[in-house]
Amino acid sequence: MATRIITFRDRLGGFLIDEQLSDVYGLQPEVVERTLVRFRVLKIPEIEKIDINTATAEELAQLVYIQKSVAYDIVAYRERNGGIRSFDELLEIERFPADRINRIALYLFLKN
């Protein structure tokens, strides 16, 4: 399990919030709870956020939470609608993982 946690953390570029531990494949909720008693995100790592309005599908697909097919759907939606103005718009994309929008938003930004 420790290897899975470390691999997942490394793919993210570091955990930004404690709740991301529950996203590790195969980690039971009880294990997450016990682990969070001893370990917490104390220092948020610096990550380079991705501009959702200029990123390619390949760049979006690098995020752990976004499958490649969804990344292409995001780019297509963006092109049809002249850009994305809020993260809530992502919920309009059919296969977008709505249950992970708060985590995905941690790694993206919108230019004003």
Protein Blocks (a to p, Z undefined) as FASTA:
>chain_A
ZZmmmmmmmmnopafbfklmmmpghiafklmmmmmmmpccfbdcddddddfklpcfklmm
mpmklcfklmmmmmmmmmmnopafbfklmmmpmklcfklmmmmmmmgccdZZ
